[in-house]
Amino acid sequence: MMKCPYCGGEMCEGQIHSFNSGIEWRSRGESMRLNTEKGLSKMLYGDRIEAYRCEHCKKILISYE
Ligand SMILES: [Zn+2]
C-alpha cells in the first residue's frame, strides 16, 4: 500500500497510459483522461507506467525507477 505524501491517506494503484491524443489514468474498472501537456505526452508516448493516485488531494504519484 502506498501512502499519500500530502495527506497520508491510502493511494489507489493504477497506471498512466499514453496514446496518440493524450494521457489517461487507468486502474481496475476505471479510466480518467488527464490534461494533455505536450512535453509530458511526448515523454510517455506509447508507454505505460505504474502510478498511484490520491482521490482526496487529486494527485498522481509516478516513480521513475
Ligand atoms: Zn492525499
N, CA, C, O and the ligand as a Tripos MOL2 file, in Angstrom:
@<TRIPOS>MOLECULE
protein
  261   259    66     0     0
PROTEIN
NO_CHARGES

@<TRIPOS>ATOM
      1 N           0.8340   -1.2040    0.0000 N.3       1 MET1
      2 CA          0.0000    0.0000    0.0000 C.3       1 MET1
      3 C           0.8700    1.2560    0.0000 C.2       1 MET1
      4 O           1.8520    1.3480    0.7370 O.2       1 MET1
      5 N           0.5000    2.2000   -0.8220 N.am      2 MET2
      6 CA          1.2390    3.4600   -0.9090 C.3       2 MET2
      7 C           0.4740    4.5400   -0.1530 C.2       2 MET2
      8 O          -0.7360    4.6970   -0.3170 O.2       2 MET2
      9 N           1.2130    5.2870    0.6860 N.am      3 LYS3
     10 CA          0.5660    6.3840    1.4090 C.3       3 LYS3
     11 C           0.8370    7.7100    0.7210 C.2       3 LYS3
     12 O           1.9470    7.9740    0.2580 O.2       3 LYS3
     13 N          -0.1830    8.5290    0.6620 N.am      4 CYS4
     14 CA         -0.0560    9.8370    0.0250 C.3       4 CYS4
     15 C           0.8890   10.7260    0.8340 C.2       4 CYS4
     16 O           0.7080   10.8880    2.0410 O.2       4 CYS4
     17 N           1.9100   11.3110    0.1660 N.am      5 PRO5
     18 CA          2.8620   12.1760    0.8680 C.3       5 PRO5
     19 C           2.2350   13.5060    1.3010 C.2       5 PRO5
     20 O           2.8200   14.2270    2.1080 O.2       5 PRO5
     21 N           1.0770   13.8290    0.7830 N.am      6 TYR6
     22 CA          0.4190   15.0920    1.1230 C.3       6 TYR6
     23 C          -0.5130   14.9430    2.3120 C.2       6 TYR6
     24 O          -0.4420   15.7220    3.2620 O.2       6 TYR6
     25 N          -1.3900   13.9430    2.2640 N.am      7 CYS7
     26 CA         -2.3920   13.8140    3.3310 C.3       7 CYS7
     27 C          -2.2070   12.5530    4.1660 C.2       7 CYS7
     28 O          -2.8540   12.4130    5.2040 O.2       7 CYS7
     29 N          -1.3430   11.6330    3.7460 N.am      8 GLY8
     30 CA         -1.1040   10.4070    4.4980 C.3       8 GLY8
     31 C          -2.1420    9.3330    4.2730 C.2       8 GLY8
     32 O          -2.0880    8.2680    4.8890 O.2       8 GLY8
     33 N          -3.0850    9.6080    3.3960 N.am      9 GLY9
     34 CA         -4.1430    8.6380    3.1150 C.3       9 GLY9
     35 C          -3.6940    7.5380    2.1700 C.2       9 GLY9
     36 O          -2.6100    7.6000    1.5900 O.2       9 GLY9
     37 N          -4.5400    6.5360    2.0250 N.am     10 GLU10
     38 CA         -4.2220    5.4190    1.1450 C.3      10 GLU10
     39 C          -4.3930    5.8230   -0.3190 C.2      10 GLU10
     40 O          -5.3730    6.4690   -0.6890 O.2      10 GLU10
     41 N          -3.4110    5.4240   -1.1490 N.am     11 MET11
     42 CA         -3.4740    5.7780   -2.5630 C.3      11 MET11
     43 C          -3.9550    4.5990   -3.3880 C.2      11 MET11
     44 O          -3.7550    3.4380   -3.0320 O.2      11 MET11
     45 N          -4.5840    4.9260   -4.4850 N.am     12 CYS12
     46 CA         -5.1250    3.9280   -5.3970 C.3      12 CYS12
     47 C          -4.0600    3.5780   -6.4380 C.2      12 CYS12
     48 O          -3.4740    4.4700   -7.0530 O.2      12 CYS12
     49 N          -3.8060    2.2670   -6.6360 N.am     13 GLU13
     50 CA         -2.7760    1.8430   -7.5670 C.3      13 GLU13
     51 C          -3.3360    1.7350   -8.9810 C.2      13 GLU13
     52 O          -4.4340    1.2180   -9.1880 O.2      13 GLU13
     53 N          -2.5680    2.2290   -9.9510 N.am     14 GLY14
     54 CA         -3.0070    2.1420  -11.3360 C.3      14 GLY14
     55 C          -1.8560    2.4000  -12.2740 C.2      14 GLY14
     56 O          -0.6900    2.2350  -11.9150 O.2      14 GLY14
     57 N          -2.1910    2.8020  -13.4700 N.am     15 GLN15
     58 CA         -1.1720    3.0800  -14.4760 C.3      15 GLN15
     59 C          -1.5180    4.3430  -15.2460 C.2      15 GLN15
     60 O          -2.6840    4.7100  -15.3930 O.2      15 GLN15
     61 N          -0.4700    4.9970  -15.7350 N.am     16 ILE16
     62 CA         -0.6380    6.0880  -16.6830 C.3      16 ILE16
     63 C          -0.3800    5.5110  -18.0730 C.2      16 ILE16
     64 O           0.6900    4.9640  -18.3410 O.2      16 ILE16
     65 N          -1.3550    5.6370  -18.9350 N.am     17 HIS17
     66 CA         -1.2050    5.1620  -20.3070 C.3      17 HIS17
     67 C          -1.0940    6.3640  -21.2310 C.2      17 HIS17
     68 O          -1.7550    7.3810  -21.0220 O.2      17 HIS17
     69 N          -0.2680    6.2450  -22.2380 N.am     18 SER18
     70 CA         -0.2360    7.3130  -23.2240 C.3      18 SER18
     71 C          -0.5700    6.7530  -24.5910 C.2      18 SER18
     72 O          -0.2830    5.5930  -24.8860 O.2      18 SER18
     73 N          -1.1600    7.5590  -25.4000 N.am     19 PHE19
     74 CA         -1.5280    7.1730  -26.7550 C.3      19 PHE19
     75 C          -1.5140    8.4400  -27.5910 C.2      19 PHE19
     76 O          -1.2010    9.5200  -27.0910 O.2      19 PHE19
     77 N          -1.8490    8.3050  -28.8450 N.am     20 ASN20
     78 CA         -1.7980    9.4250  -29.7870 C.3      20 ASN20
     79 C          -2.2380   10.7680  -29.2320 C.2      20 ASN20
     80 O          -1.5020   11.7530  -29.2970 O.2      20 ASN20
     81 N          -3.4280   10.7950  -28.6940 N.am     21 SER21
     82 CA         -4.0410   12.0950  -28.4250 C.3      21 SER21
     83 C          -3.9520   12.5280  -26.9720 C.2      21 SER21
     84 O          -4.4340   13.6100  -26.6350 O.2      21 SER21
     85 N          -3.3630   11.7390  -26.1140 N.am     22 GLY22
     86 CA         -3.3090   12.1960  -24.7400 C.3      22 GLY22
     87 C          -2.8180   11.1630  -23.7450 C.2      22 GLY22
     88 O          -2.2370   10.1370  -24.1010 O.2      22 GLY22
     89 N          -3.0700   11.4650  -22.5150 N.am     23 ILE23
     90 CA         -2.6300   10.6250  -21.4070 C.3      23 ILE23
     91 C          -3.8370   10.2710  -20.5510 C.2      23 ILE23
     92 O          -4.7170   11.1000  -20.3190 O.2      23 ILE23
     93 N          -3.8640    9.0480  -20.0930 N.am     24 GLU24
     94 CA         -5.0020    8.5750  -19.3340 C.3      24 GLU24
     95 C          -4.5460    7.8460  -18.0770 C.2      24 GLU24
     96 O          -3.5380    7.1400  -18.0870 O.2      24 GLU24
     97 N          -5.2890    8.0220  -17.0080 N.am     25 TRP25
     98 CA         -5.0840    7.2350  -15.8020 C.3      25 TRP25
     99 C          -5.9660    6.0050  -15.8950 C.2      25 TRP25
    100 O          -7.1410    6.1120  -16.2460 O.2      25 TRP25
    101 N          -5.4150    4.8330  -15.5840 N.am     26 ARG26
    102 CA         -6.2520    3.6310  -15.5660 C.3      26 ARG26
    103 C          -5.9830    2.7980  -14.3330 C.2      26 ARG26
    104 O          -4.8350    2.5310  -13.9780 O.2      26 ARG26
    105 N          -7.0460    2.3970  -13.6950 N.am     27 SER27
    106 CA         -6.9420    1.4020  -12.6380 C.3      27 SER27
    107 C          -8.0790    0.4260  -12.8660 C.2      27 SER27
    108 O          -8.8490    0.5870  -13.8120 O.2      27 SER27
    109 N          -8.1970   -0.5760  -12.0220 N.am     28 ARG28
    110 CA         -9.2150   -1.6000  -12.2460 C.3      28 ARG28
    111 C         -10.6010   -0.9790  -12.3930 C.2      28 ARG28
    112 O         -11.1220   -0.3600  -11.4650 O.2      28 ARG28
    113 N         -11.1800   -1.1530  -13.5630 N.am     29 GLY29
    114 CA        -12.5490   -0.7150  -13.7930 C.3      29 GLY29
    115 C         -12.7320    0.7820  -13.9050 C.2      29 GLY29
    116 O         -13.8560    1.2800  -13.8410 O.2      29 GLY29
    117 N         -11.6280    1.5100  -14.0730 N.am     30 GLU30
    118 CA        -11.7630    2.9610  -14.1060 C.3      30 GLU30
    119 C         -10.7250    3.5660  -15.0390 C.2      30 GLU30
    120 O          -9.5730    3.1320  -15.0630 O.2      30 GLU30
    121 N         -11.1290    4.5510  -15.7940 N.am     31 SER31
    122 CA        -10.1420    5.3080  -16.5500 C.3      31 SER31
    123 C         -10.5150    6.7770  -16.4940 C.2      31 SER31
    124 O         -11.6900    7.1340  -16.4020 O.2      31 SER31
    125 N          -9.4990    7.6190  -16.5510 N.am     32 MET32
    126 CA         -9.7330    9.0450  -16.3930 C.3      32 MET32
    127 C          -8.7570    9.7940  -17.2870 C.2      32 MET32
    128 O          -7.5460    9.5820  -17.2200 O.2      32 MET32
    129 N          -9.2890   10.6610  -18.1140 N.am     33 ARG33
    130 CA         -8.4540   11.4360  -19.0130 C.3      33 ARG33
    131 C          -7.7100   12.5130  -18.2270 C.2      33 ARG33
    132 O          -8.3010   13.2190  -17.4100 O.2      33 ARG33
    133 N          -6.4020   12.6320  -18.4840 N.am     34 LEU34
    134 CA         -5.6150   13.6810  -17.8560 C.3      34 LEU34
    135 C          -5.3790   14.8030  -18.8470 C.2      34 LEU34
    136 O          -5.5640   14.6290  -20.0510 O.2      34 LEU34
    137 N          -4.9740   15.9450  -18.3420 N.am     35 ASN35
    138 CA         -4.6640   17.0610  -19.2350 C.3      35 ASN35
    139 C          -3.5430   16.6720  -20.1770 C.2      35 ASN35
    140 O          -2.6260   15.9420  -19.8010 O.2      35 ASN35
    141 N          -3.6220   17.1570  -21.3850 N.am     36 THR36
    142 CA         -2.5740   16.8420  -22.3450 C.3      36 THR36
    143 C          -1.5820   17.9830  -22.3950 C.2      36 THR36
    144 O          -1.8340   19.0460  -22.9630 O.2      36 THR36
    145 N          -0.4550   17.7230  -21.7830 N.am     37 GLU37
    146 CA          0.6190   18.7070  -21.7890 C.3      37 GLU37
    147 C           1.6900   18.1500  -22.7040 C.2      37 GLU37
    148 O           2.1840   17.0450  -22.4770 O.2      37 GLU37
    149 N           2.0560   18.8950  -23.7340 N.am     38 LYS38
    150 CA          2.8620   18.3560  -24.8310 C.3      38 LYS38
    151 C           4.1300   17.6350  -24.3890 C.2      38 LYS38
    152 O           4.3830   16.5110  -24.8240 O.2      38 LYS38
    153 N           4.9190   18.2560  -23.5430 N.am     39 GLY39
    154 CA          6.1840   17.6680  -23.1320 C.3      39 GLY39
    155 C           6.0030   16.3280  -22.4450 C.2      39 GLY39
    156 O           6.7020   15.3620  -22.7520 O.2      39 GLY39
    157 N           5.0740   16.2770  -21.5270 N.am     40 LEU40
    158 CA          4.8170   15.0440  -20.7760 C.3      40 LEU40
    159 C           4.2860   13.9600  -21.6900 C.2      40 LEU40
    160 O           4.6630   12.7940  -21.5730 O.2      40 LEU40
    161 N           3.4100   14.3510  -22.5980 N.am     41 SER41
    162 CA          2.8190   13.4010  -23.5300 C.3      41 SER41
    163 C           3.8930   12.7320  -24.3810 C.2      41 SER41
    164 O           3.8350   11.5280  -24.6340 O.2      41 SER41
    165 N           4.8670   13.5130  -24.8170 N.am     42 LYS42
    166 CA          5.9450   13.0070  -25.6460 C.3      42 LYS42
    167 C           6.8370   12.0440  -24.8600 C.2      42 LYS42
    168 O           7.2550   11.0030  -25.3650 O.2      42 LYS42
    169 N           7.1140   12.4210  -23.6180 N.am     43 MET43
    170 CA          7.9790   11.6240  -22.7630 C.3      43 MET43
    171 C           7.3960   10.2330  -22.5220 C.2      43 MET43
    172 O           8.1340    9.2540  -22.4130 O.2      43 MET43
    173 N           6.0750   10.1530  -22.4410 N.am     44 LEU44
    174 CA          5.4110    8.9090  -22.0960 C.3      44 LEU44
    175 C           4.8920    8.1670  -23.3200 C.2      44 LEU44
    176 O           4.2750    7.1090  -23.1920 O.2      44 LEU44
    177 N           5.1380    8.7130  -24.4980 N.am     45 TYR45
    178 CA          4.4630    8.2110  -25.6870 C.3      45 TYR45
    179 C           4.6080    6.7010  -25.8730 C.2      45 TYR45
    180 O           5.7080    6.1510  -25.8150 O.2      45 TYR45
    181 N           3.5030    6.0670  -26.0910 N.am     46 GLY46
    182 CA          3.4900    4.6420  -26.3700 C.3      46 GLY46
    183 C           3.8240    3.7720  -25.1740 C.2      46 GLY46
    184 O           4.0720    2.5750  -25.3160 O.2      46 GLY46
    185 N           3.8290    4.3600  -24.0290 N.am     47 ASP47
    186 CA          4.2610    3.6090  -22.8540 C.3      47 ASP47
    187 C           3.2030    3.6560  -21.7680 C.2      47 ASP47
    188 O           2.2300    4.4050  -21.8560 O.2      47 ASP47
    189 N           3.4090    2.8520  -20.7530 N.am     48 ARG48
    190 CA          2.5480    2.9220  -19.5780 C.3      48 ARG48
    191 C           3.4180    2.7090  -18.3520 C.2      48 ARG48
    192 O           4.3160    1.8660  -18.3470 O.2      48 ARG48
    193 N           3.1420    3.4770  -17.3250 N.am     49 ILE49
    194 CA          3.9630    3.3360  -16.1310 C.3      49 ILE49
    195 C           3.0890    3.2250  -14.8990 C.2      49 ILE49
    196 O           1.9730    3.7440  -14.8530 O.2      49 ILE49
    197 N           3.6190    2.5390  -13.9080 N.am     50 GLU50
    198 CA          2.9160    2.3700  -12.6430 C.3      50 GLU50
    199 C           2.7660    3.7190  -11.9610 C.2      50 GLU50
    200 O           3.6800    4.5430  -11.9890 O.2      50 GLU50
    201 N           1.6220    3.9390  -11.3550 N.am     51 ALA51
    202 CA          1.4020    5.2060  -10.6750 C.3      51 ALA51
    203 C           0.3990    5.0190   -9.5390 C.2      51 ALA51
    204 O          -0.3210    4.0220   -9.4750 O.2      51 ALA51
    205 N           0.3750    5.9980   -8.6550 N.am     52 TYR52
    206 CA         -0.5500    5.9690   -7.5260 C.3      52 TYR52
    207 C          -1.3210    7.2690   -7.4900 C.2      52 TYR52
    208 O          -0.7740    8.3440   -7.7340 O.2      52 TYR52
    209 N          -2.5930    7.1560   -7.1830 N.am     53 ARG53
    210 CA         -3.4430    8.3400   -7.1980 C.3      53 ARG53
    211 C          -4.1160    8.5440   -5.8450 C.2      53 ARG53
    212 O          -4.6160    7.5990   -5.2340 O.2      53 ARG53
    213 N          -4.1210    9.7930   -5.3900 N.am     54 CYS54
    214 CA         -4.8630   10.1280   -4.1810 C.3      54 CYS54
    215 C          -6.1230   10.8860   -4.5950 C.2      54 CYS54
    216 O          -6.0530   11.9820   -5.1500 O.2      54 CYS54
    217 N          -7.2640   10.2830   -4.3140 N.am     55 GLU55
    218 CA         -8.5300   10.9130   -4.7080 C.3      55 GLU55
    219 C          -8.8060   12.1590   -3.8900 C.2      55 GLU55
    220 O          -9.4510   13.0980   -4.3570 O.2      55 GLU55
    221 N          -8.3060   12.1520   -2.6580 N.am     56 HIS56
    222 CA         -8.5450   13.2830   -1.7670 C.3      56 HIS56
    223 C          -7.7910   14.5270   -2.2380 C.2      56 HIS56
    224 O          -8.3680   15.6120   -2.3220 O.2      56 HIS56
    225 N          -6.4980   14.3680   -2.5470 N.am     57 CYS57
    226 CA         -5.6500   15.5080   -2.9220 C.3      57 CYS57
    227 C          -5.6420   15.7680   -4.4270 C.2      57 CYS57
    228 O          -5.0960   16.7740   -4.8790 O.2      57 CYS57
    229 N          -6.2440   14.8630   -5.2060 N.am     58 LYS58
    230 CA         -6.2090   14.9860   -6.6800 C.3      58 LYS58
    231 C          -4.7710   15.0080   -7.1880 C.2      58 LYS58
    232 O          -4.4080   15.8110   -8.0470 O.2      58 LYS58
    233 N          -3.9470   14.0860   -6.6250 N.am     59 LYS59
    234 CA         -2.5500   13.9910   -7.0430 C.3      59 LYS59
    235 C          -2.2950   12.6010   -7.5970 C.2      59 LYS59
    236 O          -2.8980   11.6160   -7.1710 O.2      59 LYS59
    237 N          -1.3810   12.5490   -8.5620 N.am     60 ILE60
    238 CA         -0.9110   11.2680   -9.0590 C.3      60 ILE60
    239 C           0.5950   11.2140   -8.8800 C.2      60 ILE60
    240 O           1.3160   12.1370   -9.2600 O.2      60 ILE60
    241 N           1.0620   10.1090   -8.2910 N.am     61 LEU61
    242 CA          2.4720    9.9430   -7.9690 C.3      61 LEU61
    243 C           3.0860    8.9260   -8.9290 C.2      61 LEU61
    244 O           2.5580    7.8280   -9.1010 O.2      61 LEU61
    245 N           4.2020    9.2990   -9.5510 N.am     62 ILE62
    246 CA          4.8710    8.4250  -10.5070 C.3      62 ILE62
    247 C           6.2980    8.1690  -10.0520 C.2      62 ILE62
    248 O           7.0260    9.1070   -9.7300 O.2      62 ILE62
    249 N           6.7030    6.8990  -10.0220 N.am     63 SER63
    250 CA          8.0960    6.5730   -9.7510 C.3      63 SER63
    251 C           8.8120    6.3490  -11.0670 C.2      63 SER63
    252 O           8.2900    5.6730  -11.9530 O.2      63 SER63
    253 N          10.0070    6.9120  -11.2010 N.am     64 TYR64
    254 CA         10.6910    6.7920  -12.4750 C.3      64 TYR64
    255 C          11.8000    5.7530  -12.4740 C.2      64 TYR64
    256 O          12.5230    5.6300  -13.4630 O.2      64 TYR64
    257 N          11.9500    5.0160  -11.4090 N.am     65 GLU65
    258 CA         12.9170    3.9210  -11.4160 C.3      65 GLU65
    259 C          12.2420    2.6380  -10.9690 C.2      65 GLU65
    260 O          12.8870    1.5910  -10.9050 O.2      65 GLU65
    261 ZN         -3.6070   12.7650   -0.3960 Zn       66 ZN66
@<TRIPOS>BOND
     1     1     2 1
     2     2     3 1
     3     3     4 2
     4     3     5 am
     5     5     6 1
     6     6     7 1
     7     7     8 2
     8     7     9 am
     9     9    10 1
    10    10    11 1
    11    11    12 2
    12    11    13 am
    13    13    14 1
    14    14    15 1
    15    15    16 2
    16    15    17 am
    17    17    18 1
    18    18    19 1
    19    19    20 2
    20    19    21 am
    21    21    22 1
    22    22    23 1
    23    23    24 2
    24    23    25 am
    25    25    26 1
    26    26    27 1
    27    27    28 2
    28    27    29 am
    29    29    30 1
    30    30    31 1
    31    31    32 2
    32    31    33 am
    33    33    34 1
    34    34    35 1
    35    35    36 2
    36    35    37 am
    37    37    38 1
    38    38    39 1
    39    39    40 2
    40    39    41 am
    41    41    42 1
    42    42    43 1
    43    43    44 2
    44    43    45 am
    45    45    46 1
    46    46    47 1
    47    47    48 2
    48    47    49 am
    49    49    50 1
    50    50    51 1
    51    51    52 2
    52    51    53 am
    53    53    54 1
    54    54    55 1
    55    55    56 2
    56    55    57 am
    57    57    58 1
    58    58    59 1
    59    59    60 2
    60    59    61 am
    61    61    62 1
    62    62    63 1
    63    63    64 2
    64    63    65 am
    65    65    66 1
    66    66    67 1
    67    67    68 2
    68    67    69 am
    69    69    70 1
    70    70    71 1
    71    71    72 2
    72    71    73 am
    73    73    74 1
    74    74    75 1
    75    75    76 2
    76    75    77 am
    77    77    78 1
    78    78    79 1
    79    79    80 2
    80    79    81 am
    81    81    82 1
    82    82    83 1
    83    83    84 2
    84    83    85 am
    85    85    86 1
    86    86    87 1
    87    87    88 2
    88    87    89 am
    89    89    90 1
    90    90    91 1
    91    91    92 2
    92    91    93 am
    93    93    94 1
    94    94    95 1
    95    95    96 2
    96    95    97 am
    97    97    98 1
    98    98    99 1
    99    99   100 2
   100    99   101 am
   101   101   102 1
   102   102   103 1
   103   103   104 2
   104   103   105 am
   105   105   106 1
   106   106   107 1
   107   107   108 2
   108   107   109 am
   109   109   110 1
   110   110   111 1
   111   111   112 2
   112   111   113 am
   113   113   114 1
   114   114   115 1
   115   115   116 2
   116   115   117 am
   117   117   118 1
   118   118   119 1
   119   119   120 2
   120   119   121 am
   121   121   122 1
   122   122   123 1
   123   123   124 2
   124   123   125 am
   125   125   126 1
   126   126   127 1
   127   127   128 2
   128   127   129 am
   129   129   130 1
   130   130   131 1
   131   131   132 2
   132   131   133 am
   133   133   134 1
   134   134   135 1
   135   135   136 2
   136   135   137 am
   137   137   138 1
   138   138   139 1
   139   139   140 2
   140   139   141 am
   141   141   142 1
   142   142   143 1
   143   143   144 2
   144   143   145 am
   145   145   146 1
   146   146   147 1
   147   147   148 2
   148   147   149 am
   149   149   150 1
   150   150   151 1
   151   151   152 2
   152   151   153 am
   153   153   154 1
   154   154   155 1
   155   155   156 2
   156   155   157 am
   157   157   158 1
   158   158   159 1
   159   159   160 2
   160   159   161 am
   161   161   162 1
   162   162   163 1
   163   163   164 2
   164   163   165 am
   165   165   166 1
   166   166   167 1
   167   167   168 2
   168   167   169 am
   169   169   170 1
   170   170   171 1
   171   171   172 2
   172   171   173 am
   173   173   174 1
   174   174   175 1
   175   175   176 2
   176   175   177 am
   177   177   178 1
   178   178   179 1
   179   179   180 2
   180   179   181 am
   181   181   182 1
   182   182   183 1
   183   183   184 2
   184   183   185 am
   185   185   186 1
   186   186   187 1
   187   187   188 2
   188   187   189 am
   189   189   190 1
   190   190   191 1
   191   191   192 2
   192   191   193 am
   193   193   194 1
   194   194   195 1
   195   195   196 2
   196   195   197 am
   197   197   198 1
   198   198   199 1
   199   199   200 2
   200   199   201 am
   201   201   202 1
   202   202   203 1
   203   203   204 2
   204   203   205 am
   205   205   206 1
   206   206   207 1
   207   207   208 2
   208   207   209 am
   209   209   210 1
   210   210   211 1
   211   211   212 2
   212   211   213 am
   213   213   214 1
   214   214   215 1
   215   215   216 2
   216   215   217 am
   217   217   218 1
   218   218   219 1
   219   219   220 2
   220   219   221 am
   221   221   222 1
   222   222   223 1
   223   223   224 2
   224   223   225 am
   225   225   226 1
   226   226   227 1
   227   227   228 2
   228   227   229 am
   229   229   230 1
   230   230   231 1
   231   231   232 2
   232   231   233 am
   233   233   234 1
   234   234   235 1
   235   235   236 2
   236   235   237 am
   237   237   238 1
   238   238   239 1
   239   239   240 2
   240   239   241 am
   241   241   242 1
   242   242   243 1
   243   243   244 2
   244   243   245 am
   245   245   246 1
   246   246   247 1
   247   247   248 2
   248   247   249 am
   249   249   250 1
   250   250   251 1
   251   251   252 2
   252   251   253 am
   253   253   254 1
   254   254   255 1
   255   255   256 2
   256   255   257 am
   257   257   258 1
   258   258   259 1
   259   259   260 2
@<TRIPOS>SUBSTRUCTURE
     1 MET1         2 RESIDUE 1 A MET
     2 MET2         6 RESIDUE 1 A MET
     3 LYS3        10 RESIDUE 1 A LYS
     4 CYS4        14 RESIDUE 1 A CYS
     5 PRO5        18 RESIDUE 1 A PRO
     6 TYR6        22 RESIDUE 1 A TYR
     7 CYS7        26 RESIDUE 1 A CYS
     8 GLY8        30 RESIDUE 1 A GLY
     9 GLY9        34 RESIDUE 1 A GLY
    10 GLU10       38 RESIDUE 1 A GLU
    11 MET11       42 RESIDUE 1 A MET
    12 CYS12       46 RESIDUE 1 A CYS
    13 GLU13       50 RESIDUE 1 A GLU
    14 GLY14       54 RESIDUE 1 A GLY
    15 GLN15       58 RESIDUE 1 A GLN
    16 ILE16       62 RESIDUE 1 A ILE
    17 HIS17       66 RESIDUE 1 A HIS
    18 SER18       70 RESIDUE 1 A SER
    19 PHE19       74 RESIDUE 1 A PHE
    20 ASN20       78 RESIDUE 1 A ASN
    21 SER21       82 RESIDUE 1 A SER
    22 GLY22       86 RESIDUE 1 A GLY
    23 ILE23       90 RESIDUE 1 A ILE
    24 GLU24       94 RESIDUE 1 A GLU
    25 TRP25       98 RESIDUE 1 A TRP
    26 ARG26      102 RESIDUE 1 A ARG
    27 SER27      106 RESIDUE 1 A SER
    28 ARG28      110 RESIDUE 1 A ARG
    29 GLY29      114 RESIDUE 1 A GLY
    30 GLU30      118 RESIDUE 1 A GLU
    31 SER31      122 RESIDUE 1 A SER
    32 MET32      126 RESIDUE 1 A MET
    33 ARG33      130 RESIDUE 1 A ARG
    34 LEU34      134 RESIDUE 1 A LEU
    35 ASN35      138 RESIDUE 1 A ASN
    36 THR36      142 RESIDUE 1 A THR
    37 GLU37      146 RESIDUE 1 A GLU
    38 LYS38      150 RESIDUE 1 A LYS
    39 GLY39      154 RESIDUE 1 A GLY
    40 LEU40      158 RESIDUE 1 A LEU
    41 SER41      162 RESIDUE 1 A SER
    42 LYS42      166 RESIDUE 1 A LYS
    43 MET43      170 RESIDUE 1 A MET
    44 LEU44      174 RESIDUE 1 A LEU
    45 TYR45      178 RESIDUE 1 A TYR
    46 GLY46      182 RESIDUE 1 A GLY
    47 ASP47      186 RESIDUE 1 A ASP
    48 ARG48      190 RESIDUE 1 A ARG
    49 ILE49      194 RESIDUE 1 A ILE
    50 GLU50      198 RESIDUE 1 A GLU
    51 ALA51      202 RESIDUE 1 A ALA
    52 TYR52      206 RESIDUE 1 A TYR
    53 ARG53      210 RESIDUE 1 A ARG
    54 CYS54      214 RESIDUE 1 A CYS
    55 GLU55      218 RESIDUE 1 A GLU
    56 HIS56      222 RESIDUE 1 A HIS
    57 CYS57      226 RESIDUE 1 A CYS
    58 LYS58      230 RESIDUE 1 A LYS
    59 LYS59      234 RESIDUE 1 A LYS
    60 ILE60      238 RESIDUE 1 A ILE
    61 LEU61      242 RESIDUE 1 A LEU
    62 ILE62      246 RESIDUE 1 A ILE
    63 SER63      250 RESIDUE 1 A SER
    64 TYR64      254 RESIDUE 1 A TYR
    65 GLU65      258 RESIDUE 1 A GLU
    66 ZN66       261 GROUP 0 **** ****
